Amino acid sequence: MTVFQFKVFLKVVDTGNFTKAGEILGLTQSGVSHNISTLESELGIILLNRGRNGVSLTDGGKRIIGHMRNIVSESEQIKQKTAAILGIEMGKVKIGSFPSASAKLLPGIISYFKSRYEGIELELYEGSYDEISEWIENGVIDIGFVSLPVKRLETIPLLKDKLVVLVPSGHPFHDHKSVTIEQLSQEPFIMPKAGCEVLIKERFQSNGLKPNVQFEVEDNQTIISLVHEGLGLTVVPQLTLPNWLTQVSTVELVPETYRTIGLAVKSIKNCLPAVKEFIIASQKLVKTNSENYL
């Protein structure tokens, strides 16, 4: 068995099917199937259940996949450290990100990083806060953008993202400089579901209040459209908003509430050299351009 076979197996598991894995790895579907079949034959167990809806891990596959991820990670570690010794930058960084960070933070960071380290490949996985943390813990990705704090991971704070009240034109709050939680509790409310709802609910609860929730929505553009139609007010992080808003405006929330965006890894000390360079690049870009993001 080879490290490459492990990589093929992991890519099939992560993508959910042979075709997508082959496209990413530059293999035909039969090439992917051959690598998996050879690996199963050498191990003497079936690793994957094949079905019309894709693939899933067998019990045996679940019990050894973590070891395979560790071997692939160690192999990448050897390659990158050897390259560093030779003065060559190379390798791959698998990054997890949630949508607003992908839209506002990542493009500049990736552009800056690639201008300095052309030989390092970046691979992006987009998901929710919980999915990103789970991917890091399971070794699916090397590093991820998260909302702090998170458990069982080491983190690097990057940016404080203020939560603001979104109101439609013509609403009595439209010309206010600020709106209190007490005032919000008396209005129809649209509850975001992308993760920051935890902060919003905590803010209401700490003041002994309960929001008058009319809708619970995950998509940011849908939330903005509902506010625009006068169907309720909402509280969202500034980073989630487009650069230009029409027919709706933002008002300060009192008391002020922030989410802290940061990077998370299993271990800062033991992460890949390329991941450490990505952390440094992210810190520099966010520090330099934080005013442009918000």
Solvent accessible surface area in square Angstrom, and as a share of the most:
residue,aa,sasa,rsa
1,M,112,0.50
2,T,73,0.42
3,V,53,0.30
4,F,92,0.38
5,Q,18,0.08
6,F,13,0.06
7,K,55,0.23
8,V,0,0.00
9,F,0,0.00
10,L,13,0.07
11,K,19,0.08
12,V,0,0.00
13,V,38,0.22
14,D,48,0.25
15,T,36,0.21
16,G,25,0.24
17,N,47,0.24
18,F,21,0.09
19,T,65,0.38
20,K,107,0.45
21,A,0,0.00
22,G,2,0.01
23,E,131,0.59
24,I,92,0.47
25,L,50,0.25
26,G,68,0.65
27,L,52,0.26
28,T,93,0.54
29,Q,108,0.48
30,S,80,0.52
31,G,19,0.18
32,V,0,0.00
33,S,42,0.27
34,H,125,0.56
35,N,23,0.12
36,I,0,0.00
37,S,53,0.34
38,T,39,0.23
39,L,0,0.00
40,E,13,0.06
41,S,89,0.57
42,E,85,0.38
43,L,56,0.28
44,G,62,0.60
45,I,71,0.36
46,I,108,0.55
47,L,0,0.00
48,L,2,0.01
49,N,75,0.38
50,R,114,0.42
51,G,51,0.49
52,R,250,0.91
53,N,161,0.83
54,G,21,0.20
55,V,29,0.17
56,S,62,0.40
57,L,35,0.17
58,T,22,0.13
59,D,97,0.50
60,G,22,0.21
61,G,0,0.00
62,K,130,0.55
63,R,183,0.67
64,I,45,0.23
65,I,22,0.11
66,G,38,0.37
67,H,121,0.54
68,M,6,0.03
69,R,24,0.09
70,N,83,0.42
71,I,77,0.39
72,V,20,0.11
73,S,53,0.34
74,E,103,0.46
75,S,21,0.13
76,E,26,0.12
77,Q,26,0.12
78,I,115,0.59
79,K,90,0.38
80,Q,5,0.02
81,K,108,0.46
82,T,63,0.36
83,A,3,0.03
84,A,63,0.49
85,I,147,0.75
86,L,121,0.60
87,G,63,0.60
88,I,94,0.48
89,E,92,0.41
90,M,86,0.38
91,G,15,0.14
92,K,58,0.24
93,V,0,0.00
94,K,43,0.18
95,I,1,0.01
96,G,0,0.00
97,S,0,0.00
98,F,8,0.03
99,P,75,0.47
100,S,9,0.06
101,A,0,0.00
102,S,20,0.13
103,A,70,0.55
104,K,44,0.19
105,L,0,0.00
106,L,3,0.02
107,P,73,0.46
108,G,30,0.29
109,I,0,0.00
110,I,51,0.26
111,S,73,0.47
112,Y,49,0.19
113,F,0,0.00
114,K,71,0.30
115,S,82,0.53
116,R,136,0.49
117,Y,22,0.09
118,E,146,0.65
119,G,46,0.44
120,I,5,0.02
121,E,92,0.41
122,L,35,0.17
123,E,29,0.13
124,L,88,0.44
125,Y,37,0.14
126,E,94,0.42
127,G,12,0.12
128,S,47,0.30
129,Y,32,0.12
130,D,115,0.60
131,E,79,0.35
132,I,0,0.00
133,S,19,0.12
134,E,99,0.45
135,W,56,0.20
136,I,2,0.01
137,E,58,0.26
138,N,78,0.40
139,G,25,0.24
140,V,14,0.08
141,I,4,0.02
142,D,35,0.18
143,I,0,0.00
144,G,0,0.00
145,F,0,0.00
146,V,1,0.00
147,S,19,0.12
148,L,33,0.17
149,P,129,0.81
150,V,36,0.20
151,K,159,0.67
152,R,184,0.67
153,L,20,0.10
154,E,75,0.34
155,T,46,0.27
156,I,17,0.09
157,P,91,0.57
158,L,26,0.13
159,L,15,0.08
160,K,122,0.52
161,D,0,0.00
162,K,39,0.16
163,L,1,0.01
164,V,2,0.01
165,V,0,0.00
166,L,0,0.00
167,V,0,0.00
168,P,12,0.08
169,S,57,0.37
170,G,77,0.74
171,H,35,0.16
172,P,101,0.64
173,F,19,0.08
174,H,59,0.26
175,D,128,0.67
176,H,78,0.35
177,K,184,0.78
178,S,44,0.29
179,V,0,0.00
180,T,45,0.26
181,I,1,0.01
182,E,80,0.36
183,Q,62,0.28
184,L,0,0.00
185,S,21,0.14
186,Q,146,0.65
187,E,36,0.16
188,P,55,0.35
189,F,0,0.00
190,I,0,0.00
191,M,2,0.01
192,P,3,0.02
193,K,100,0.42
194,A,45,0.35
195,G,18,0.17
196,C,7,0.04
197,E,35,0.16
198,V,88,0.50
199,L,48,0.24
200,I,3,0.02
201,K,79,0.33
202,E,92,0.41
203,R,62,0.23
204,F,0,0.00
205,Q,127,0.57
206,S,84,0.54
207,N,56,0.29
208,G,71,0.68
209,L,51,0.25
210,K,171,0.73
211,P,20,0.12
212,N,67,0.35
213,V,59,0.34
214,Q,85,0.38
215,F,85,0.35
216,E,103,0.46
217,V,22,0.13
218,E,115,0.52
219,D,80,0.41
220,N,38,0.20
221,Q,109,0.49
222,T,59,0.34
223,I,1,0.01
224,I,17,0.09
225,S,50,0.32
226,L,32,0.16
227,V,0,0.00
228,H,81,0.36
229,E,115,0.52
230,G,51,0.49
231,L,81,0.40
232,G,6,0.06
233,L,3,0.02
234,T,0,0.00
235,V,1,0.00
236,V,6,0.03
237,P,1,0.01
238,Q,52,0.23
239,L,1,0.01
240,T,23,0.14
241,L,15,0.08
242,P,59,0.37
243,N,113,0.58
244,W,214,0.75
245,L,53,0.26
246,T,105,0.61
247,Q,104,0.46
248,V,9,0.05
249,S,30,0.19
250,T,60,0.35
251,V,5,0.03
252,E,67,0.30
253,L,4,0.02
254,V,63,0.36
255,P,54,0.34
256,E,93,0.42
257,T,8,0.05
258,Y,74,0.28
259,R,8,0.03
260,T,39,0.23
261,I,0,0.00
262,G,0,0.00
263,L,0,0.00
264,A,0,0.00
265,V,1,0.00
266,K,104,0.44
267,S,25,0.16
268,I,65,0.33
269,K,170,0.72
270,N,101,0.52
271,C,18,0.11
272,L,10,0.05
273,P,35,0.22
274,A,3,0.03
275,V,1,0.00
276,K,79,0.33
277,E,56,0.25
278,F,0,0.00
279,I,12,0.06
280,I,99,0.50
281,A,4,0.03
282,S,0,0.00
283,Q,77,0.34
284,K,110,0.47
285,L,22,0.11
286,V,3,0.02
287,K,174,0.74
288,T,102,0.59
289,N,37,0.19
290,S,35,0.22
291,E,157,0.70
292,N,118,0.61
293,Y,23,0.09
294,L,79,0.39
